Amino acid sequence: MSPRAASKGGRGVAAPRPGERRNERRGERESSARPEKKRNQERQYAVLEQSELLPFLLLHLKDKGRNAVKSMLARGQIAVNGEVVKLYNHLLQPGATVAVSHGLIVERAPLIGLRILHEDDDLIVVHKDSGLLSIASDKENELTAYRQLTAHVREADPASRIFVVHRLDRDTSGVMMFAKSEYVQQQLQNDWQNAVTERSYIALVEGWVKKSEGTVTSWLKESKTLKMYSSPYPNDGQHAVTHYKTLETNKTVSLLEVRLETGRKNQIRVHMEDIGHPIVGDKKYGARLKLLNRLGLHARVLAFVHPTSGESMRFETDIPKSFLQPFQTGESTPRHRN
């Protein structure tokens, strides 16, 4: 299933540029920021429903004919989410922003191991590839999601910042979000349990999981070697609850859908080891098989209530193809997979 966001219907409205505010009585824009040299007479439009690029442009650029709009595409005057697009049939997704410039657009540096699923004035929701750090420590100086997104927002406003809301381990892929202000970050983090309405993962684990579904509950602690583990004593550590459902299984591995009731560090990895089915590739937590060149864990779904608009938003990504390959021999047993 392709990434999607649940949003209000409609064909699209012009989106204010950074530093602008709208005069509601007159429907005009007023700017409190200095003019941007990078974009010459640019206008932005928010995409509210799926559409091909050319019809979308013709709808909003009523003063231009079909050939004129195609020429603008060819000259690189149209950008989607900051990247120049020249294909007239490019498919727009809800949450995207289309920028129309009367001058040439300077292309942004490409994101590496990262794809923006949604961006607005408060949030950026992304798909992170396995192998990319969410954020580096003070001692590390390598490419991260945080650094790339900071550079991304500063292209429009050098004073812009990015704030970490939650993290994914380096070797975990999938959906995550960042805030654009400390206020929004605190709003989400302080009300995480209520704000996040759905958070699920896909895990490829070792062995035949016999139960069709189950729940793992424990108290997590961190050792001196920074490894998380379940304490044998109640109330000794952070309470952690993980629900899982078996989607498919064979004699070697099983594919699970995992839902978090709590969000502790390495929670899924510890709990899978606890039930005797460590995540494939997770040597730190007891794995032995090397079927993948990565960790067999993917953050598939993130749904939440937008902290300022109150809108319900949901993002879902495909199960990595490499997770499905072990079940294509015909010797697997489907359980709950659709």
Summary of the structure (lengths in Angstrom):
residues: 338
radius of gyration: 22.6
end to end distance: 11.5
largest distance: 71.8
contacts: 1012
relative contact order: 0.13
helix: 17%
strand: 33%
